[in-house]
Every structure is written in structure tokens, then in C-alpha cells.
Amino acid sequence: MNALTNSDRPPTTPRSSHTASSSALRCGRTGRGTGKLSDKHSPRLLILTGLPVVLLGILGLTRIEPGTSALLVVAILFVIGLGHGMIMPAAMGVSYKTLRHSEIPSATTATNVGIRAGSSSGVAALLVLIQRNIAHRTPEADTFTHAFSQTYWWALAIGAVAILPALMLPRQRRPAMADTPRR
């Protein structure tokens, strides 16, 4: 009996270590091109282009069913990785662009703490939702697949909210700050 699907058939989703490493590679490859584009164009445009790509991928995860092929799941994760690779370099670049050189070490620390705390909180919240969906599902249904696909609707809603702060980013690219002391 397979613990992930409550059936005798093998799991149809790839191992998490494979998907995490391939997601990092996709993000890195996309990020290099996005970093160059955000130096020439407004990061707002790149972020507002990448967010719908990520949301489209998450929408695909809401449609997962017990018979969904691993290839389709990998393709969906690829789309999410492409969108993420468009967003992150542009967002990080715009956040550091207005800082003086002497402020960057403190900003890096604050950014790392924020990313780690936010990621951990987000994962914990989604895991609570998955557990809640597992507890409220009928025994004859494919409990785990349903719990995950229902939870991804929440992830989609949370991701859609990210469009609002992205709309507040400047339309034009700002020049970098000079390293002058504050008064």
C-alpha cells in the first residue's frame, strides 16, 4: 500500500529532492536573464510578468488528481520556477537599488531573516490547511491528493495578493544611490 495515495499503485509525483533541486536550477537560469533585464527596464514590469506565470503554475497544482502524471507535475513546477526566476532577481534588485553601499550588509541580514521567517510561516500555514483538509475528507476518496489540491487554492489566493505591492513599485528604473553619509 502506497502511503501517499492510499492505493496499491506507485506514486505519480517525483521525489521532493529532485523537484527542489530542479526548481533551483530553473530559477537560477531564468534569474540571470531577468537580472540583466531589470538593469535595463523597470523591475515592476518583470515582477508583474512573473507573478501571473507563478499563479498559472499554482492553478495547475489545484487540478491534480490521483491519476495525474509525474511529467505534468514536473511541467507545472517548471512554469512556477520560470515565474519565480522572473520575480526574485527583479525584486531583490529594486530593494537594494536605493541603498547606500554602507547599508547593504544590514539590509542583507534583514532580508535573509524576512525570507526565512516568511517562508517558514507560509509553509506552516499551508501544512495546517493540508492537515485540516485530510481530517475533513471522506475515507473512500483519495485523501492526500484532494488535501493538496484544495490547499493550493489558498496558495493561489496568497500569491494573487502579491500583485498589490508589485503595483506600487516605480514604473521607471531608478538610479543607484551614491555612497554618501547621512546627516
PyRosetta script that sets phi, psi and omega in degrees:
from pyrosetta import init, pose_from_sequence

init()
pose = pose_from_sequence("MNALTNSDRPPTTPRSSHTASSSALRCGRTGRGTGKLSDKHSPRLLILTGLPVVLLGILGLTRIEPGTSALLVVAILFVIGLGHGMIMPAAMGVSYKTLRHSEIPSATTATNVGIRAGSSSGVAALLVLIQRNIAHRTPEADTFTHAFSQTYWWALAIGAVAILPALMLPRQRRPAMADTPRR")
pose.set_psi(1, 129.7)
pose.set_omega(1, 179.1)
pose.set_phi(2, -84.7)
pose.set_psi(2, 123.8)
pose.set_omega(2, -176.5)
pose.set_phi(3, -68.8)
pose.set_psi(3, -26.4)
pose.set_omega(3, -177.7)
pose.set_phi(4, -77.1)
pose.set_psi(4, -34.2)
pose.set_omega(4, -174.6)
pose.set_phi(5, -115.6)
pose.set_psi(5, -0.5)
pose.set_omega(5, -176.9)
pose.set_phi(6, 54.4)
pose.set_psi(6, 37.9)
pose.set_omega(6, 178.1)
pose.set_phi(7, -142.9)
pose.set_psi(7, 174.4)
pose.set_omega(7, -179.5)
pose.set_phi(8, -88.1)
pose.set_psi(8, -8.0)
pose.set_omega(8, 179.9)
pose.set_phi(9, -81.0)
pose.set_psi(9, 156.0)
pose.set_omega(9, -179.7)
pose.set_phi(10, -68.9)
pose.set_psi(10, 157.6)
pose.set_omega(10, 179.3)
pose.set_phi(11, -64.7)
pose.set_psi(11, 148.5)
pose.set_omega(11, -178.2)
pose.set_phi(12, -104.6)
pose.set_psi(12, 2.7)
pose.set_omega(12, 179.3)
pose.set_phi(13, -106.9)
pose.set_psi(13, 146.7)
pose.set_omega(13, -179.2)
pose.set_phi(14, -70.5)
pose.set_psi(14, 162.8)
pose.set_omega(14, 178.8)
pose.set_phi(15, -65.7)
pose.set_psi(15, 146.0)
pose.set_omega(15, -175.1)
pose.set_phi(16, -63.6)
pose.set_psi(16, -33.9)
pose.set_omega(16, -179.2)
pose.set_phi(17, -66.6)
pose.set_psi(17, -34.9)
pose.set_omega(17, 178.3)
pose.set_phi(18, -68.7)
pose.set_psi(18, -44.0)
pose.set_omega(18, -178.1)
pose.set_phi(19, -69.5)
pose.set_psi(19, -34.9)
pose.set_omega(19, 179.5)
pose.set_phi(20, -67.6)
pose.set_psi(20, -44.0)
pose.set_omega(20, -179.0)
pose.set_phi(21, -69.8)
pose.set_psi(21, -39.1)
pose.set_omega(21, 178.7)
pose.set_phi(22, -69.9)
pose.set_psi(22, -32.2)
pose.set_omega(22, 175.9)
pose.set_phi(23, -64.9)
pose.set_psi(23, -40.8)
pose.set_omega(23, 178.6)
pose.set_phi(24, -64.2)
pose.set_psi(24, -40.1)
pose.set_omega(24, 178.2)
pose.set_phi(25, -65.0)
pose.set_psi(25, -43.3)
pose.set_omega(25, 178.4)
pose.set_phi(26, -60.9)
pose.set_psi(26, -45.5)
pose.set_omega(26, -179.4)
pose.set_phi(27, -62.5)
pose.set_psi(27, -40.9)
pose.set_omega(27, -179.9)
pose.set_phi(28, -65.5)
pose.set_psi(28, -42.7)
pose.set_omega(28, 179.6)
pose.set_phi(29, -66.0)
pose.set_psi(29, -46.3)
pose.set_omega(29, 179.7)
pose.set_phi(30, -66.9)
pose.set_psi(30, -37.9)
pose.set_omega(30, -176.5)
pose.set_phi(31, -62.0)
pose.set_psi(31, -35.1)
pose.set_omega(31, 179.5)
pose.set_phi(32, -62.4)
pose.set_psi(32, -45.2)
pose.set_omega(32, 178.6)
pose.set_phi(33, -67.9)
pose.set_psi(33, -39.1)
pose.set_omega(33, 179.6)
pose.set_phi(34, -67.1)
pose.set_psi(34, -38.2)
pose.set_omega(34, 178.0)
pose.set_phi(35, -59.6)
pose.set_psi(35, -42.1)
pose.set_omega(35, 177.8)
pose.set_phi(36, -66.8)
pose.set_psi(36, -40.7)
pose.set_omega(36, 179.0)
pose.set_phi(37, -65.9)
pose.set_psi(37, -38.3)
pose.set_omega(37, -178.7)
pose.set_phi(38, -71.7)
pose.set_psi(38, -19.3)
pose.set_omega(38, 173.5)
pose.set_phi(39, -72.8)
pose.set_psi(39, -28.4)
pose.set_omega(39, -177.7)
pose.set_phi(40, -95.9)
pose.set_psi(40, -32.6)
pose.set_omega(40, -173.7)
pose.set_phi(41, -122.7)
pose.set_psi(41, 174.2)
pose.set_omega(41, 178.7)
pose.set_phi(42, -67.7)
pose.set_psi(42, 130.4)
pose.set_omega(42, 176.1)
pose.set_phi(43, -61.7)
pose.set_psi(43, -26.0)
pose.set_omega(43, 179.2)
pose.set_phi(44, -56.5)
pose.set_psi(44, -44.8)
pose.set_omega(44, -180.0)
pose.set_phi(45, -60.8)
pose.set_psi(45, -44.4)
pose.set_omega(45, -179.1)
pose.set_phi(46, -66.9)
pose.set_psi(46, -41.0)
pose.set_omega(46, -179.8)
pose.set_phi(47, -67.4)
pose.set_psi(47, -43.7)
pose.set_omega(47, 179.8)
pose.set_phi(48, -71.9)
pose.set_psi(48, -14.5)
pose.set_omega(48, 172.2)
pose.set_phi(49, -87.0)
pose.set_psi(49, -39.1)
pose.set_omega(49, -178.4)
pose.set_phi(50, -72.4)
pose.set_psi(50, -35.1)
pose.set_omega(50, -179.1)
pose.set_phi(51, -59.1)
pose.set_psi(51, -48.3)
pose.set_omega(51, 177.4)
pose.set_phi(52, -62.6)
pose.set_psi(52, -30.5)
pose.set_omega(52, 177.3)
pose.set_phi(53, -64.9)
pose.set_psi(53, -46.1)
pose.set_omega(53, 177.5)
pose.set_phi(54, -62.3)
pose.set_psi(54, -44.5)
pose.set_omega(54, -179.0)
pose.set_phi(55, -63.5)
pose.set_psi(55, -36.9)
pose.set_omega(55, 176.3)
pose.set_phi(56, -62.5)
pose.set_psi(56, -42.2)
pose.set_omega(56, 177.2)
pose.set_phi(57, -63.9)
pose.set_psi(57, -43.3)
pose.set_omega(57, 178.8)
pose.set_phi(58, -64.3)
pose.set_psi(58, -37.9)
pose.set_omega(58, 176.3)
pose.set_phi(59, -58.7)
pose.set_psi(59, -38.8)
pose.set_omega(59, 176.1)
pose.set_phi(60, -61.6)
pose.set_psi(60, -36.2)
pose.set_omega(60, 178.8)
pose.set_phi(61, -68.6)
pose.set_psi(61, -24.7)
pose.set_omega(61, 177.5)
pose.set_phi(62, -71.8)
pose.set_psi(62, -16.0)
pose.set_omega(62, -176.9)
pose.set_phi(63, -96.6)
pose.set_psi(63, 5.3)
pose.set_omega(63, -178.5)
pose.set_phi(64, -65.8)
pose.set_psi(64, 135.2)
pose.set_omega(64, 177.8)
pose.set_phi(65, -126.6)
pose.set_psi(65, 171.1)
pose.set_omega(65, -178.8)
pose.set_phi(66, -54.9)
pose.set_psi(66, -33.0)
pose.set_omega(66, -177.8)
pose.set_phi(67, -94.1)
pose.set_psi(67, 9.0)
pose.set_omega(67, -178.1)
pose.set_phi(68, -63.3)
pose.set_psi(68, 131.8)
pose.set_omega(68, -177.0)
pose.set_phi(69, -75.3)
pose.set_psi(69, 152.2)
pose.set_omega(69, 177.7)
pose.set_phi(70, -63.1)
pose.set_psi(70, -33.7)
pose.set_omega(70, 179.6)
pose.set_phi(71, -62.9)
pose.set_psi(71, -40.4)
pose.set_omega(71, 177.9)
pose.set_phi(72, -66.1)
pose.set_psi(72, -41.4)
pose.set_omega(72, 178.7)
pose.set_phi(73, -62.7)
pose.set_psi(73, -42.2)
pose.set_omega(73, 178.3)
pose.set_phi(74, -64.1)
pose.set_psi(74, -40.0)
pose.set_omega(74, 177.8)
pose.set_phi(75, -63.2)
pose.set_psi(75, -40.0)
pose.set_omega(75, 177.8)
pose.set_phi(76, -64.3)
pose.set_psi(76, -44.1)
pose.set_omega(76, 178.3)
pose.set_phi(77, -64.7)
pose.set_psi(77, -32.8)
pose.set_omega(77, 176.3)
pose.set_phi(78, -63.1)
pose.set_psi(78, -44.2)
pose.set_omega(78, 178.3)
pose.set_phi(79, -61.5)
pose.set_psi(79, -44.6)
pose.set_omega(79, 178.2)
pose.set_phi(80, -61.8)
pose.set_psi(80, -42.5)
pose.set_omega(80, 178.5)
pose.set_phi(81, -62.2)
pose.set_psi(81, -39.1)
pose.set_omega(81, 177.5)
pose.set_phi(82, -63.5)
pose.set_psi(82, -45.8)
pose.set_omega(82, 179.1)
pose.set_phi(83, -63.2)
pose.set_psi(83, -42.5)
pose.set_omega(83, 178.7)
pose.set_phi(84, -62.8)
pose.set_psi(84, -39.0)
pose.set_omega(84, 178.1)
pose.set_phi(85, -67.2)
pose.set_psi(85, -23.6)
pose.set_omega(85, 175.0)
pose.set_phi(86, -79.9)
pose.set_psi(86, -33.5)
pose.set_omega(86, -173.9)
pose.set_phi(87, -79.9)
pose.set_psi(87, -53.4)
pose.set_omega(87, -168.0)
pose.set_phi(88, -61.9)
pose.set_psi(88, -49.4)
pose.set_omega(88, -179.8)
pose.set_phi(89, -61.6)
pose.set_psi(89, -38.9)
pose.set_omega(89, 179.4)
pose.set_phi(90, -67.2)
pose.set_psi(90, -41.8)
pose.set_omega(90, -180.0)
pose.set_phi(91, -66.8)
pose.set_psi(91, -42.6)
pose.set_omega(91, 179.2)
pose.set_phi(92, -67.2)
pose.set_psi(92, -40.3)
pose.set_omega(92, 179.6)
pose.set_phi(93, -62.8)
pose.set_psi(93, -44.0)
pose.set_omega(93, -179.0)
pose.set_phi(94, -68.8)
pose.set_psi(94, -30.9)
pose.set_omega(94, -179.7)
pose.set_phi(95, -73.8)
pose.set_psi(95, -29.6)
pose.set_omega(95, -179.7)
pose.set_phi(96, -93.1)
pose.set_psi(96, -15.3)
pose.set_omega(96, -172.4)
pose.set_phi(97, -61.3)
pose.set_psi(97, -35.2)
pose.set_omega(97, -175.0)
pose.set_phi(98, -93.0)
pose.set_psi(98, 3.6)
pose.set_omega(98, -178.5)
pose.set_phi(99, -88.1)
pose.set_psi(99, 149.3)
pose.set_omega(99, 170.6)
pose.set_phi(100, -75.8)
pose.set_psi(100, 155.7)
pose.set_omega(100, -178.2)
pose.set_phi(101, -56.4)
pose.set_psi(101, -38.2)
pose.set_omega(101, -178.5)
pose.set_phi(102, -70.6)
pose.set_psi(102, -16.8)
pose.set_omega(102, -179.4)
pose.set_phi(103, -89.9)
pose.set_psi(103, -13.2)
pose.set_omega(103, -174.5)
pose.set_phi(104, -62.9)
pose.set_psi(104, -42.0)
pose.set_omega(104, 178.8)
pose.set_phi(105, -58.7)
pose.set_psi(105, -43.9)
pose.set_omega(105, 178.8)
pose.set_phi(106, -66.2)
pose.set_psi(106, -39.8)
pose.set_omega(106, 179.3)
pose.set_phi(107, -65.6)
pose.set_psi(107, -36.7)
pose.set_omega(107, 178.5)
pose.set_phi(108, -64.0)
pose.set_psi(108, -43.4)
pose.set_omega(108, 177.9)
pose.set_phi(109, -61.9)
pose.set_psi(109, -47.9)
pose.set_omega(109, -179.6)
pose.set_phi(110, -62.5)
pose.set_psi(110, -39.8)
pose.set_omega(110, 179.3)
pose.set_phi(111, -64.9)
pose.set_psi(111, -45.2)
pose.set_omega(111, 179.4)
pose.set_phi(112, -61.7)
pose.set_psi(112, -42.7)
pose.set_omega(112, 178.3)
pose.set_phi(113, -63.8)
pose.set_psi(113, -44.4)
pose.set_omega(113, 179.7)
pose.set_phi(114, -62.1)
pose.set_psi(114, -44.0)
pose.set_omega(114, 179.2)
pose.set_phi(115, -63.9)
pose.set_psi(115, -44.9)
pose.set_omega(115, -178.9)
pose.set_phi(116, -66.7)
pose.set_psi(116, -44.4)
pose.set_omega(116, 180.0)
pose.set_phi(117, -67.5)
pose.set_psi(117, -42.8)
pose.set_omega(117, 179.6)
pose.set_phi(118, -65.5)
pose.set_psi(118, -42.9)
pose.set_omega(118, 178.9)
pose.set_phi(119, -63.5)
pose.set_psi(119, -45.5)
pose.set_omega(119, -179.9)
pose.set_phi(120, -63.1)
pose.set_psi(120, -43.1)
pose.set_omega(120, 179.5)
pose.set_phi(121, -65.3)
pose.set_psi(121, -41.8)
pose.set_omega(121, 179.3)
pose.set_phi(122, -63.9)
pose.set_psi(122, -44.7)
pose.set_omega(122, 178.3)
pose.set_phi(123, -63.5)
pose.set_psi(123, -43.0)
pose.set_omega(123, 179.5)
pose.set_phi(124, -61.5)
pose.set_psi(124, -43.0)
pose.set_omega(124, 179.4)
pose.set_phi(125, -63.4)
pose.set_psi(125, -42.7)
pose.set_omega(125, 179.4)
pose.set_phi(126, -67.8)
pose.set_psi(126, -35.2)
pose.set_omega(126, 177.2)
pose.set_phi(127, -66.5)
pose.set_psi(127, -36.9)
pose.set_omega(127, 175.2)
pose.set_phi(128, -62.4)
pose.set_psi(128, -42.3)
pose.set_omega(128, 178.4)
pose.set_phi(129, -64.8)
pose.set_psi(129, -40.5)
pose.set_omega(129, 177.3)
pose.set_phi(130, -61.0)
pose.set_psi(130, -46.7)
pose.set_omega(130, 179.8)
pose.set_phi(131, -60.8)
pose.set_psi(131, -41.9)
pose.set_omega(131, 178.6)
pose.set_phi(132, -63.0)
pose.set_psi(132, -42.2)
pose.set_omega(132, 179.3)
pose.set_phi(133, -67.5)
pose.set_psi(133, -34.2)
pose.set_omega(133, 176.9)
pose.set_phi(134, -66.7)
pose.set_psi(134, -42.6)
pose.set_omega(134, -177.4)
pose.set_phi(135, -67.2)
pose.set_psi(135, -27.0)
pose.set_omega(135, -175.1)
pose.set_phi(136, -104.6)
pose.set_psi(136, 22.8)
pose.set_omega(136, -179.5)
pose.set_phi(137, -109.1)
pose.set_psi(137, 147.2)
pose.set_omega(137, 179.7)
pose.set_phi(138, -69.8)
pose.set_psi(138, 147.0)
pose.set_omega(138, -174.8)
pose.set_phi(139, -63.5)
pose.set_psi(139, -30.0)
pose.set_omega(139, -176.4)
pose.set_phi(140, -79.3)
pose.set_psi(140, -13.5)
pose.set_omega(140, 179.0)
pose.set_phi(141, -82.5)
pose.set_psi(141, 163.2)
pose.set_omega(141, 176.3)
pose.set_phi(142, -77.1)
pose.set_psi(142, 90.3)
pose.set_omega(142, -169.0)
pose.set_phi(143, -58.4)
pose.set_psi(143, -49.3)
pose.set_omega(143, -173.7)
pose.set_phi(144, -69.1)
pose.set_psi(144, -43.9)
pose.set_omega(144, 179.4)
pose.set_phi(145, -61.2)
pose.set_psi(145, -44.7)
pose.set_omega(145, 178.7)
pose.set_phi(146, -62.9)
pose.set_psi(146, -44.1)
pose.set_omega(146, -178.6)
pose.set_phi(147, -61.0)
pose.set_psi(147, -43.2)
pose.set_omega(147, -179.9)
pose.set_phi(148, -69.0)
pose.set_psi(148, -46.5)
pose.set_omega(148, -177.4)
pose.set_phi(149, -64.3)
pose.set_psi(149, -35.2)
pose.set_omega(149, 176.7)
pose.set_phi(150, -69.6)
pose.set_psi(150, -37.1)
pose.set_omega(150, 179.5)
pose.set_phi(151, -67.2)
pose.set_psi(151, -32.9)
pose.set_omega(151, 179.2)
pose.set_phi(152, -64.8)
pose.set_psi(152, -21.7)
pose.set_omega(152, 173.6)
pose.set_phi(153, -63.5)
pose.set_psi(153, -37.9)
pose.set_omega(153, 176.6)
pose.set_phi(154, -66.1)
pose.set_psi(154, -42.9)
pose.set_omega(154, 178.3)
pose.set_phi(155, -61.7)
pose.set_psi(155, -37.2)
pose.set_omega(155, 177.6)
pose.set_phi(156, -64.1)
pose.set_psi(156, -44.2)
pose.set_omega(156, 178.9)
pose.set_phi(157, -63.9)
pose.set_psi(157, -43.6)
pose.set_omega(157, 179.1)
pose.set_phi(158, -63.5)
pose.set_psi(158, -41.7)
pose.set_omega(158, 177.7)
pose.set_phi(159, -64.9)
pose.set_psi(159, -36.3)
pose.set_omega(159, 178.9)
pose.set_phi(160, -64.7)
pose.set_psi(160, -33.1)
pose.set_omega(160, 178.3)
pose.set_phi(161, -63.3)
pose.set_psi(161, -27.3)
pose.set_omega(161, -179.8)
pose.set_phi(162, -64.8)
pose.set_psi(162, -15.9)
pose.set_omega(162, 178.0)
pose.set_phi(163, -65.6)
pose.set_psi(163, -34.4)
pose.set_omega(163, -177.3)
pose.set_phi(164, -61.1)
pose.set_psi(164, -52.6)
pose.set_omega(164, 176.9)
pose.set_phi(165, -66.3)
pose.set_psi(165, -28.6)
pose.set_omega(165, 178.1)
pose.set_phi(166, -65.7)
pose.set_psi(166, -32.9)
pose.set_omega(166, 177.7)
pose.set_phi(167, -68.5)
pose.set_psi(167, -20.0)
pose.set_omega(167, 179.6)
pose.set_phi(168, -84.9)
pose.set_psi(168, -7.6)
pose.set_omega(168, 177.8)
pose.set_phi(169, -67.5)
pose.set_psi(169, 152.0)
pose.set_omega(169, -179.8)
pose.set_phi(170, -64.2)
pose.set_psi(170, 144.5)
pose.set_omega(170, 179.1)
pose.set_phi(171, -72.3)
pose.set_psi(171, -30.7)
pose.set_omega(171, -177.4)
pose.set_phi(172, -105.7)
pose.set_psi(172, 152.4)
pose.set_omega(172, 177.1)
pose.set_phi(173, -72.0)
pose.set_psi(173, 132.7)
pose.set_omega(173, 178.7)
pose.set_phi(174, -96.3)
pose.set_psi(174, 144.6)
pose.set_omega(174, 176.7)
pose.set_phi(175, -71.8)
pose.set_psi(175, 156.6)
pose.set_omega(175, 178.8)
pose.set_phi(176, -68.6)
pose.set_psi(176, 151.5)
pose.set_omega(176, 178.7)
pose.set_phi(177, -77.5)
pose.set_psi(177, 146.9)
pose.set_omega(177, 174.3)
pose.set_phi(178, -79.1)
pose.set_psi(178, 157.1)
pose.set_omega(178, -179.4)
pose.set_phi(179, -88.8)
pose.set_psi(179, 73.9)
pose.set_omega(179, 179.4)
pose.set_phi(180, -110.2)
pose.set_psi(180, 146.1)
pose.set_omega(180, -178.9)
pose.set_phi(181, -69.6)
pose.set_psi(181, 146.8)
pose.set_omega(181, 176.7)
pose.set_phi(182, -80.4)
pose.set_psi(182, 150.5)
pose.set_omega(182, 177.9)
pose.set_phi(183, -100.8)
pose.dump_pdb("model.pdb")
